[in-house]
Structure formats: C-alpha cells, structure tokens
Amino acid sequence: MDSNKKDYYEVLGLNKGATDEEIKKAYRQMAKKYHPDLNPGNADAEAKFKEVNEAYEVLSDSEKKARYDQFGFAGVDPNYGGGAGAGGFDVDLNDIFGSFFGGFGGFGSQGSRNPNAAQRGEDIQARITISFEEAAKGCKRTVDVNRVETCPDCHGTGSAPGTSRRTCPDCNGRGYVSVTQNSLFGTIQSQKACPKCAGKGTVIDTPCQKCHGQGRVSNRASVEVNVPAGIDNRQVFAVSGAGNAGRNNGPAGDLRVAVFVRPHPYFVREDYNVHLDQHISFTQAALGDKIRIPTLDNDVYIDIPAGTQSGDDFKLRGRGIQVLGGKSKGDQIVHIIVDVPTHLTDKQRELIKELEKELGVERGAPASSKSKKTKFTDKFKN
C-alpha cells in the first residue's frame, strides 16, 4: 500500500466524523475543481481527481467508511478483503453531471429542452427619426424591417405541401437515444437528443422547397407603428408581435423601435416641460405689452407687465408635452430676455440721456445687486 497516501477526509477537506451530506457536498466541489474536462492536459489535476474519487468511494459507503474509521487504509485495502477498487459509487451521476456540467452541454437543462415545445420568436430592432412636435403629440410611421416569418407554403411544418412528417426510425419517436460511455466514473449510460431528428421524434422526407424544411423564411416587411405621445429622444418602444415568427406555433417576438428626435429651432424640452427664450424690447419691458407667444398647439397672447426684467419667467400651464402613457401635459416656461438697444442715433442717445436724468440714475454708481437669471438654453449649449 502507498505510504504517501493522504487521509481520505483530508483529501475532501473534511474532519473525521463528517456527515453523509457534508461528504457528498465536498466531493461535488472537489470533483468539479479537478475534473480532467475542466483541466485539459493538467496531470496534477487528473491525479487529484483520481484521489478525490477514491476517497469518496470509501467515505460514501457506510460499511467501508466504518472500516476506514476503525482501521484506516488497512480496513479498505484489497489485501485485507475490503477492496476500495471493487465497489461502485453510491452517487447519482446524473445529479453530479447536472450540477457542474450544465454549462458545458450534454447534461444540463439545455440538453433536456423539448425541441417540440412552442418557442417565442426573436425580437428585432428598427430606428426612426421624428420631429419635436411628433414626439410631443405622437404620430404614425412605417418602418421597413428584415424579419423571419412563418413559411407561407408549408405553414411552418417544414414539409412540402401535400406531405407530412413521419416517425423517426432511429429513436422510434422518443426524440432521444441511449449512449453508453466508459469514463473515470466507470460505465455510464446516458441519453442524448437523437441526431437524426434533432430530438423532435419525427423526420421530413420531402422538405418544403421554399423554406428548406425550416418552417420559417426571411422576408422584408413594412410595419406601421404608432409612436406614443411624449416619447423622448433615444427612447425605445415595442410593437408586440411584430418581430420574428415563433417556432412550433410559438408567439412572435417584438419589434423594438429606437426613436431619435430632431432638435427644435426654438423650443427646448426638459422632462415634459417646454422652455422658450422670448426676446422683448427695452421699451416693452419698461412700459409693458401684450405679446404673441408660439406653443406646440397654436400661438397665444401673454401680458408683459411694465417693469419686466430680463430673466423673468412666465408659465403657461398645460402647454407642454403629453406625459408618456398618460393624458396630462407639462407646462411651457417662457424666459424673458430684454434686448438693450445698440447703434443708437444721436437723437435716440439724447432721449435716453434725458430719461436717465428723469429717472435719477447716477452715472458711475454700482449696478443693482439683484441677481439675474441666465438664458435657460445656455445650460443646454454648454
């Protein structure tokens, strides 16, 4: 017997007296860590894997474990009649393979997927560019897309018109075949999808010429979409059922439309509010006026009180953008900018000087400390 052998409990990273569940859990972890399929060409990992299996073979067997606990290796050495190499594993191999080979194919959930089950079609994408007003109020657009549709000739069966599928002769309609393999675990019998029918249980003798037996064909289609009111730049909305056709009578996927909104020449959007910089003259600000303001719907008039300052705001309630998926609307905020006259004539300059005297303005005096707002759109330009 090899005197360099490690204690079986030590091999699995356990203490003597570990429970059956602890032994099984440790074995799974160590077997996964050192399995040759996960460590190709690594001789040390292969040796560790054999060591782990030998330890588990003994400790998972209640009789062998009892002899090992009492007599050590002598209790399970073949020369003493306890042969560790003679027995089998008391472990569910399907459970082990399913736990750590699921991501490598063949034994995981993907391997047992029913190929005849209804499968939803894939989503597809498109993009459109619309105006500021169309985004605010909603609109209709027609988009051209490439998508997969149910074959019009065979109606998705894959068989040529007038023919039908027949039971697969290799698996007798079961969809799977049994496979026997020799491995480090011993002889393993497993099941895999039938390669002849790809797990469907039926085969096509005369494939549909249009779809070549696939049941679906690629096509260029025009889809009319309703762009929802309130959509913003770079937002995406879905058109249910306008994507690729499903398989086995499964539902179609969705068409996902990305929206790009062209900037407006003078409106700026913030959430569902619309902002507008409105210029007025020096005299309008000083004397007051009634001015016409553009909105998303039509022009409206607002009163500018005498003494209005540059940076003052006026709110037009409900004149903004419709809330996406709702009925309410945001507001329109009008930001007043007073234009100071330039390039004055001599007469205009004299009149302003007289007004300055009349107002009692002292030349050279510091400007008013009252804080003024900057143009709203400045923060969007920076």
One Martini backbone bead per residue (centre of mass of N, CA, C, O) as a GRO file, in nm:
protein
  382
    1MET     BB    1   0.098   0.034   0.019
    2ASP     BB    2   0.075   0.370   0.003
    3SER     BB    3   0.243   0.589   0.224
    4ASN     BB    4   0.148   0.874   0.069
    5LYS     BB    5  -0.124   0.876   0.152
    6LYS     BB    6  -0.407   1.043   0.205
    7ASP     BB    7  -0.642   1.130   0.389
    8TYR     BB    8  -0.967   1.122   0.299
    9TYR     BB    9  -1.062   1.371   0.453
   10GLU     BB   10  -0.837   1.558   0.349
   11VAL     BB   11  -0.901   1.542   0.047
   12LEU     BB   12  -1.205   1.675   0.114
   13GLY     BB   13  -1.179   1.882   0.357
   14LEU     BB   14  -1.226   1.707   0.626
   15ASN     BB   15  -1.357   1.577   0.913
   16LYS     BB   16  -1.392   1.353   1.126
   17GLY     BB   17  -1.744   1.281   1.113
   18ALA     BB   18  -1.872   1.341   0.870
   19THR     BB   19  -2.136   1.375   0.690
   20ASP     BB   20  -2.293   1.269   0.411
   21GLU     BB   21  -2.356   1.554   0.304
   22GLU     BB   22  -2.067   1.669   0.332
   23ILE     BB   23  -1.932   1.461   0.148
   24LYS     BB   24  -2.094   1.516  -0.109
   25LYS     BB   25  -2.031   1.821  -0.132
   26ALA     BB   26  -1.721   1.797  -0.140
   27TYR     BB   27  -1.705   1.619  -0.389
   28ARG     BB   28  -1.830   1.805  -0.593
   29GLN     BB   29  -1.623   2.033  -0.567
   30MET     BB   30  -1.363   1.864  -0.629
   31ALA     BB   31  -1.452   1.739  -0.900
   32LYS     BB   32  -1.485   2.007  -1.043
   33LYS     BB   33  -1.195   2.122  -1.003
   34TYR     BB   34  -1.038   1.833  -1.124
   35HIS     BB   35  -1.156   1.786  -1.385
   36PRO     BB   36  -1.029   1.707  -1.695
   37ASP     BB   37  -1.228   1.885  -1.870
   38LEU     BB   38  -1.125   2.150  -1.694
   39ASN     BB   39  -0.803   2.023  -1.719
   40PRO     BB   40  -0.637   2.013  -1.976
   41GLY     BB   41  -0.322   1.854  -1.940
   42ASN     BB   42  -0.347   1.810  -1.620
   43ALA     BB   43  -0.190   1.591  -1.418
   44ASP     BB   44  -0.253   1.689  -1.131
   45ALA     BB   45  -0.560   1.697  -1.161
   46GLU     BB   46  -0.597   1.398  -1.231
   47ALA     BB   47  -0.481   1.290  -0.964
   48LYS     BB   48  -0.681   1.434  -0.780
   49PHE     BB   49  -0.936   1.307  -0.898
   50LYS     BB   50  -0.867   1.017  -0.816
   51GLU     BB   51  -0.844   1.076  -0.515
   52VAL     BB   52  -1.134   1.178  -0.473
   53ASN     BB   53  -1.278   0.917  -0.569
   54GLU     BB   54  -1.155   0.727  -0.364
   55ALA     BB   55  -1.260   0.871  -0.111
   56TYR     BB   56  -1.563   0.861  -0.186
   57GLU     BB   57  -1.600   0.557  -0.216
   58VAL     BB   58  -1.557   0.508   0.090
   59LEU     BB   59  -1.727   0.743   0.244
   60SER     BB   60  -2.011   0.661   0.093
   61ASP     BB   61  -1.965   0.389   0.241
   62SER     BB   62  -2.062   0.270   0.535
   63GLU     BB   63  -1.877   0.021   0.564
   64LYS     BB   64  -1.608   0.144   0.470
   65LYS     BB   65  -1.609   0.379   0.667
   66ALA     BB   66  -1.600   0.209   0.925
   67ARG     BB   67  -1.330   0.067   0.861
   68TYR     BB   68  -1.164   0.325   0.826
   69ASP     BB   69  -1.214   0.450   1.106
   70GLN     BB   70  -1.083   0.192   1.254
   71PHE     BB   71  -0.823   0.098   1.033
   72GLY     BB   72  -0.802   0.246   0.789
   73PHE     BB   73  -0.653   0.135   0.507
   74ALA     BB   74  -0.672  -0.164   0.602
   75GLY     BB   75  -0.995  -0.175   0.582
   76VAL     BB   76  -0.973  -0.117   0.236
   77ASP     BB   77  -0.773  -0.308   0.148
   78PRO     BB   78  -0.749  -0.574  -0.066
   79ASN     BB   79  -0.565  -0.753   0.130
   80TYR     BB   80  -0.826  -0.728   0.350
   81GLY     BB   81  -1.111  -0.739   0.178
   82GLY     BB   82  -1.208  -0.415   0.115
   83GLY     BB   83  -1.187  -0.303  -0.160
   84ALA     BB   84  -1.200  -0.005  -0.328
   85GLY     BB   85  -1.208  -0.125  -0.636
   86ALA     BB   86  -1.485  -0.307  -0.622
   87GLY     BB   87  -1.678  -0.095  -0.600
   88GLY     BB   88  -1.932   0.143  -0.609
   89PHE     BB   89  -2.117   0.419  -0.653
   90ASP     BB   90  -2.309   0.627  -0.417
   91VAL     BB   91  -2.428   0.800  -0.686
   92ASP     BB   92  -2.574   1.055  -0.875
   93LEU     BB   93  -2.465   1.122  -1.184
   94ASN     BB   94  -2.677   1.318  -1.291
   95ASP     BB   95  -2.643   1.515  -1.056
   96ILE     BB   96  -2.347   1.582  -1.101
   97PHE     BB   97  -2.351   1.670  -1.395
   98GLY     BB   98  -2.576   1.884  -1.358
   99SER     BB   99  -2.410   2.068  -1.152
  100PHE     BB  100  -2.112   2.096  -1.345
  101PHE     BB  101  -2.218   2.058  -1.677
  102GLY     BB  102  -2.442   2.254  -1.773
  103GLY     BB  103  -2.235   2.464  -1.932
  104PHE     BB  104  -2.118   2.211  -2.143
  105GLY     BB  105  -2.318   2.019  -2.223
  106GLY     BB  106  -2.548   1.726  -2.234
  107PHE     BB  107  -2.654   1.757  -1.903
  108GLY     BB  108  -2.825   1.988  -1.899
  109SER     BB  109  -3.106   2.173  -1.959
  110GLN     BB  110  -3.055   2.200  -2.267
  111GLY     BB  111  -3.058   1.889  -2.327
  112SER     BB  112  -3.382   1.871  -2.220
  113ARG     BB  113  -3.506   2.024  -2.431
  114ASN     BB  114  -3.801   2.074  -2.602
  115PRO     BB  115  -3.826   2.088  -2.950
  116ASN     BB  116  -4.164   2.093  -2.953
  117ALA     BB  117  -4.184   2.345  -2.820
  118ALA     BB  118  -4.289   2.645  -2.783
  119GLN     BB  119  -4.132   2.933  -2.948
  120ARG     BB  120  -4.022   3.231  -2.928
  121GLY     BB  121  -3.949   3.489  -3.099
  122GLU     BB  122  -3.744   3.722  -3.203
  123ASP     BB  123  -3.622   4.020  -3.167
  124ILE     BB  124  -3.634   4.340  -3.326
  125GLN     BB  125  -3.491   4.627  -3.504
  126ALA     BB  126  -3.540   4.991  -3.509
  127ARG     BB  127  -3.532   5.326  -3.668
  128ILE     BB  128  -3.628   5.672  -3.599
  129THR     BB  129  -3.711   6.004  -3.728
  130ILE     BB  130  -3.837   6.292  -3.556
  131SER     BB  131  -4.010   6.544  -3.449
  132PHE     BB  132  -4.085   6.736  -3.186
  133GLU     BB  133  -4.396   6.729  -3.227
  134GLU     BB  134  -4.426   6.419  -3.265
  135ALA     BB  135  -4.322   6.346  -2.984
  136ALA     BB  136  -4.540   6.508  -2.822
  137LYS     BB  137  -4.812   6.379  -2.993
  138GLY     BB  138  -4.759   6.180  -3.195
  139CYS     BB  139  -4.743   5.904  -3.444
  140LYS     BB  140  -4.700   5.774  -3.771
  141ARG     BB  141  -4.511   5.487  -3.897
  142THR     BB  142  -4.300   5.338  -4.149
  143VAL     BB  143  -4.119   5.032  -4.131
  144ASP     BB  144  -3.834   4.861  -4.246
  145VAL     BB  145  -3.786   4.502  -4.224
  146ASN     BB  146  -3.605   4.222  -4.115
  147ARG     BB  147  -3.773   3.901  -4.108
  148VAL     BB  148  -3.918   3.618  -3.962
  149GLU     BB  149  -4.144   3.392  -4.123
  150THR     BB  150  -4.392   3.204  -4.190
  151CYS     BB  151  -4.434   2.972  -4.409
  152PRO     BB  152  -4.666   2.986  -4.674
  153ASP     BB  153  -4.652   2.685  -4.781
  154CYS     BB  154  -4.624   2.504  -4.489
  155HIS     BB  155  -4.702   2.654  -4.219
  156GLY     BB  156  -4.431   2.546  -4.042
  157THR     BB  157  -4.363   2.228  -4.098
  158GLY     BB  158  -4.138   2.177  -4.352
  159SER     BB  159  -4.328   2.044  -4.548
  160ALA     BB  160  -4.441   1.962  -4.825
  161PRO     BB  161  -4.702   1.993  -4.994
  162GLY     BB  162  -4.885   1.691  -4.912
  163THR     BB  163  -4.700   1.640  -4.669
  164SER     BB  164  -4.533   1.459  -4.394
  165ARG     BB  165  -4.433   1.352  -4.118
  166ARG     BB  166  -4.226   1.102  -3.959
  167THR     BB  167  -4.118   0.863  -3.777
  168CYS     BB  168  -3.837   0.803  -3.623
  169PRO     BB  169  -3.625   0.523  -3.664
  170ASP     BB  170  -3.405   0.565  -3.432
  171CYS     BB  171  -3.624   0.658  -3.178
  172ASN     BB  172  -3.937   0.607  -3.216
  173GLY     BB  173  -4.028   0.916  -3.124
  174ARG     BB  174  -3.868   1.010  -2.857
  175GLY     BB  175  -3.587   1.199  -2.927
  176TYR     BB  176  -3.397   0.969  -2.806
  177VAL     BB  177  -3.080   0.822  -2.708
  178SER     BB  178  -2.867   0.573  -2.608
  179VAL     BB  179  -2.554   0.601  -2.415
  180THR     BB  180  -2.231   0.445  -2.390
  181GLN     BB  181  -1.972   0.509  -2.139
  182ASN     BB  182  -1.631   0.544  -2.065
  183SER     BB  183  -1.501   0.628  -1.738
  184LEU     BB  184  -1.391   0.725  -1.429
  185PHE     BB  185  -1.680   0.619  -1.322
  186GLY     BB  186  -1.726   0.427  -1.553
  187THR     BB  187  -2.017   0.308  -1.661
  188ILE     BB  188  -2.221   0.517  -1.875
  189GLN     BB  189  -2.569   0.587  -1.903
  190SER     BB  190  -2.725   0.784  -2.154
  191GLN     BB  191  -2.897   1.068  -2.289
  192LYS     BB  192  -2.975   1.189  -2.625
  193ALA     BB  193  -3.027   1.349  -2.886
  194CYS     BB  194  -3.138   1.277  -3.180
  195PRO     BB  195  -2.953   1.318  -3.473
  196LYS     BB  196  -3.176   1.278  -3.696
  197CYS     BB  197  -3.422   1.467  -3.542
  198ALA     BB  198  -3.329   1.663  -3.308
  199GLY     BB  199  -3.561   1.554  -3.089
  200LYS     BB  200  -3.857   1.539  -3.234
  201GLY     BB  201  -3.942   1.231  -3.359
  202THR     BB  202  -3.923   1.353  -3.653
  203VAL     BB  203  -3.928   1.339  -4.015
  204ILE     BB  204  -3.826   1.471  -4.338
  205ASP     BB  205  -3.861   1.370  -4.670
  206THR     BB  206  -4.013   1.647  -4.790
  207PRO     BB  207  -3.907   1.939  -4.823
  208CYS     BB  208  -3.958   2.254  -4.835
  209GLN     BB  209  -3.857   2.469  -5.087
  210LYS     BB  210  -3.875   2.751  -4.950
  211CYS     BB  211  -3.751   2.660  -4.639
  212HIS     BB  212  -3.596   2.381  -4.617
  213GLY     BB  213  -3.758   2.274  -4.342
  214GLN     BB  214  -3.786   2.529  -4.126
  215GLY     BB  215  -4.077   2.706  -4.142
  216ARG     BB  216  -3.895   2.960  -4.222
  217VAL     BB  217  -3.863   3.303  -4.350
  218SER     BB  218  -3.716   3.559  -4.507
  219ASN     BB  219  -3.822   3.913  -4.483
  220ARG     BB  220  -3.955   4.204  -4.622
  221ALA     BB  221  -4.108   4.457  -4.413
  222SER     BB  222  -4.395   4.661  -4.344
  223VAL     BB  223  -4.443   4.869  -4.050
  224GLU     BB  224  -4.690   5.005  -3.861
  225VAL     BB  225  -4.644   5.270  -3.624
  226ASN     BB  226  -4.711   5.393  -3.293
  227VAL     BB  227  -4.615   5.685  -3.168
  228PRO     BB  228  -4.589   5.794  -2.863
  229ALA     BB  229  -4.678   6.030  -2.666
  230GLY     BB  230  -4.375   6.167  -2.514
  231ILE     BB  231  -4.142   6.086  -2.650
  232ASP     BB  232  -3.795   6.055  -2.643
  233ASN     BB  233  -3.482   6.080  -2.695
  234ARG     BB  234  -3.367   5.745  -2.723
  235GLN     BB  235  -3.614   5.593  -2.709
  236VAL     BB  236  -3.805   5.283  -2.652
  237PHE     BB  237  -4.041   5.088  -2.837
  238ALA     BB  238  -4.298   4.837  -2.858
  239VAL     BB  239  -4.410   4.585  -3.098
  240SER     BB  240  -4.623   4.349  -3.068
  241GLY     BB  241  -4.558   4.074  -3.285
  242ALA     BB  242  -4.328   4.216  -3.506
  243GLY     BB  243  -4.137   3.992  -3.516
  244ASN     BB  244  -4.032   3.698  -3.510
  245ALA     BB  245  -4.125   3.399  -3.564
  246GLY     BB  246  -4.222   3.126  -3.425
  247ARG     BB  247  -4.205   2.802  -3.290
  248ASN     BB  248  -4.434   2.575  -3.270
  249ASN     BB  249  -4.660   2.806  -3.233
  250GLY     BB  250  -4.522   3.039  -3.137
  251PRO     BB  251  -4.469   3.346  -3.057
  252ALA     BB  252  -4.390   3.645  -3.149
  253GLY     BB  253  -4.194   3.885  -3.148
  254ASP     BB  254  -4.053   4.203  -3.122
  255LEU     BB  255  -4.057   4.544  -3.202
  256ARG     BB  256  -3.782   4.767  -3.163
  257VAL     BB  257  -3.799   5.125  -3.130
  258ALA     BB  258  -3.584   5.380  -3.206
  259VAL     BB  259  -3.574   5.725  -3.104
  260PHE     BB  260  -3.523   6.028  -3.297
  261VAL     BB  261  -3.494   6.376  -3.217
  262ARG     BB  262  -3.532   6.670  -3.347
  263PRO     BB  263  -3.445   6.973  -3.310
  264HIS     BB  264  -3.558   7.278  -3.218
  265PRO     BB  265  -3.532   7.612  -3.295
  266TYR     BB  266  -3.682   7.710  -2.985
  267PHE     BB  267  -3.734   7.452  -2.836
  268VAL     BB  268  -3.706   7.304  -2.501
  269ARG     BB  269  -3.657   7.006  -2.329
  270GLU     BB  270  -3.794   6.913  -1.990
  271ASP     BB  271  -3.921   6.649  -1.981
  272TYR     BB  272  -4.258   6.791  -2.006
  273ASN     BB  273  -4.126   7.056  -2.063
  274VAL     BB  274  -4.131   7.384  -2.220
  275HIS     BB  275  -3.882   7.602  -2.355
  276LEU     BB  276  -3.862   7.973  -2.394
  277ASP     BB  277  -3.701   8.227  -2.561
  278GLN     BB  278  -3.804   8.575  -2.511
  279HIS     BB  279  -3.788   8.858  -2.691
  280ILE     BB  280  -3.760   9.202  -2.586
  281SER     BB  281  -3.789   9.521  -2.548
  282PHE     BB  282  -3.713   9.790  -2.364
  283THR     BB  283  -4.001   9.917  -2.380
  284GLN     BB  284  -4.170   9.669  -2.311
  285ALA     BB  285  -4.048   9.631  -2.030
  286ALA     BB  286  -4.116   9.920  -1.920
  287LEU     BB  287  -4.438   9.945  -2.028
  288GLY     BB  288  -4.546   9.707  -2.155
  289ASP     BB  289  -4.733   9.414  -2.292
  290LYS     BB  290  -4.881   9.227  -2.570
  291ILE     BB  291  -4.780   8.900  -2.661
  292ARG     BB  292  -4.681   8.661  -2.894
  293ILE     BB  293  -4.686   8.300  -2.844
  294PRO     BB  294  -4.546   8.003  -2.903
  295THR     BB  295  -4.677   7.674  -2.942
  296LEU     BB  296  -4.759   7.343  -3.002
  297ASP     BB  297  -5.051   7.440  -3.102
  298ASN     BB  298  -5.046   7.767  -3.064
  299ASP     BB  299  -5.099   8.090  -3.043
  300VAL     BB  300  -5.038   8.319  -2.771
  301TYR     BB  301  -5.124   8.555  -2.518
  302ILE     BB  302  -4.922   8.780  -2.318
  303ASP     BB  303  -4.856   8.962  -2.030
  304ILE     BB  304  -4.639   9.245  -1.995
  305PRO     BB  305  -4.523   9.397  -1.746
  306ALA     BB  306  -4.421   9.664  -1.612
  307GLY     BB  307  -4.080   9.603  -1.540
  308THR     BB  308  -3.963   9.385  -1.683
  309GLN     BB  309  -3.714   9.140  -1.657
  310SER     BB  310  -3.439   8.992  -1.726
  311GLY     BB  311  -3.537   8.648  -1.642
  312ASP     BB  312  -3.818   8.630  -1.648
  313ASP     BB  313  -4.109   8.424  -1.583
  314PHE     BB  314  -4.357   8.227  -1.772
  315LYS     BB  315  -4.649   8.025  -1.720
  316LEU     BB  316  -4.794   7.761  -1.927
  317ARG     BB  317  -5.040   7.564  -1.861
  318GLY     BB  318  -5.056   7.271  -2.053
  319ARG     BB  319  -4.822   7.347  -2.298
  320GLY     BB  320  -4.679   7.088  -2.320
  321ILE     BB  321  -4.607   6.757  -2.278
  322GLN     BB  322  -4.713   6.454  -2.301
  323VAL     BB  323  -4.749   6.198  -2.104
  324LEU     BB  324  -4.629   5.897  -2.103
  325GLY     BB  325  -4.922   5.710  -2.088
  326GLY     BB  326  -5.095   5.974  -2.067
  327LYS     BB  327  -5.292   6.295  -2.034
  328SER     BB  328  -5.107   6.481  -1.931
  329LYS     BB  329  -4.928   6.798  -1.905
  330GLY     BB  330  -4.706   7.011  -1.933
  331ASP     BB  331  -4.520   7.304  -1.947
  332GLN     BB  332  -4.465   7.645  -2.037
  333ILE     BB  333  -4.159   7.828  -2.042
  334VAL     BB  334  -4.100   8.178  -2.027
  335HIS     BB  335  -3.804   8.355  -2.121
  336ILE     BB  336  -3.689   8.667  -2.057
  337ILE     BB  337  -3.536   8.895  -2.302
  338VAL     BB  338  -3.371   9.197  -2.292
  339ASP     BB  339  -3.315   9.428  -2.539
  340VAL     BB  340  -3.051   9.626  -2.597
  341PRO     BB  341  -2.982   9.897  -2.751
  342THR     BB  342  -2.818   9.966  -3.062
  343HIS     BB  343  -2.707  10.194  -3.263
  344LEU     BB  344  -2.751  10.488  -3.199
  345THR     BB  345  -2.877  10.780  -3.237
  346ASP     BB  346  -2.855  11.096  -3.146
  347LYS     BB  347  -3.149  11.124  -3.056
  348GLN     BB  348  -3.166  10.865  -2.884
  349ARG     BB  349  -2.940  10.941  -2.688
  350GLU     BB  350  -3.073  11.198  -2.578
  351LEU     BB  351  -3.331  11.064  -2.470
  352ILE     BB  352  -3.188  10.871  -2.270
  353LYS     BB  353  -3.052  11.090  -2.104
  354GLU     BB  354  -3.313  11.219  -2.010
  355LEU     BB  355  -3.421  10.964  -1.874
  356GLU     BB  356  -3.192  10.936  -1.673
  357LYS     BB  357  -3.249  11.201  -1.525
  358GLU     BB  358  -3.546  11.137  -1.454
  359LEU     BB  359  -3.452  10.869  -1.288
  360GLY     BB  360  -3.180  10.929  -1.123
  361VAL     BB  361  -2.922  10.841  -1.256
  362GLU     BB  362  -2.598  10.753  -1.148
  363ARG     BB  363  -2.306  10.790  -1.268
  364GLY     BB  364  -2.089  10.522  -1.158
  365ALA     BB  365  -2.274  10.351  -1.026
  366PRO     BB  366  -2.359  10.068  -0.908
  367ALA     BB  367  -2.507   9.801  -0.975
  368SER     BB  368  -2.742   9.602  -0.923
  369SER     BB  369  -2.771   9.318  -0.691
  370LYS     BB  370  -2.964   9.179  -0.856
  371SER     BB  371  -3.038   8.877  -0.961
  372LYS     BB  372  -2.983   8.714  -1.270
  373LYS     BB  373  -3.091   8.526  -1.516
  374THR     BB  374  -3.015   8.302  -1.734
  375LYS     BB  375  -3.034   8.145  -2.002
  376PHE     BB  376  -3.172   7.846  -2.038
  377THR     BB  377  -3.012   7.739  -2.299
  378ASP     BB  378  -2.719   7.752  -2.197
  379LYS     BB  379  -2.716   7.466  -2.044
  380PHE     BB  380  -2.746   7.313  -2.330
  381LYS     BB  381  -2.478   7.428  -2.475
  382ASN     BB  382  -2.245   7.332  -2.257
   0.00000   0.00000   0.00000
